[in-house]
């Protein structure tokens, strides 16, 4: 598919939240258990860094798609809908035959780091 025939896909509007995670969604996912919520956040923080690192190291489109899809699913599960949407857009662009968009990768990195800071603050506040 020629690059000129690709249309730019913009992330969909994500409802504004006071942070990068929809805490009501997370609360539902963890059945209102604060200890479980913190453990899920810790695990997500570790996992998101692992898969972002794998994303950066990917050498094939298949690897890129796998890592994007994993980030998207995990982010959706905890209510990190902004990261999930960025990963979805990048995944769609690749599936449509587009090249890797370095700006999209940087946006994903910024989102992972923002989530990590947010999660760290929540864990520290709970201690």
Buried (B, 14 or more C-beta within 10 A) or exposed (E): EEEEEEEEBEBEEBEEBEBBBBBEBBBEBBEEEEEBBBEBBBEBBEBBBEBBEBBEEBEEEEEBBBBBBBBBEBBBBBBBBBBBBBBBBBBEBBEEEBEEBEEBBEBBBEBBEBBBEBBEEBBEEEE
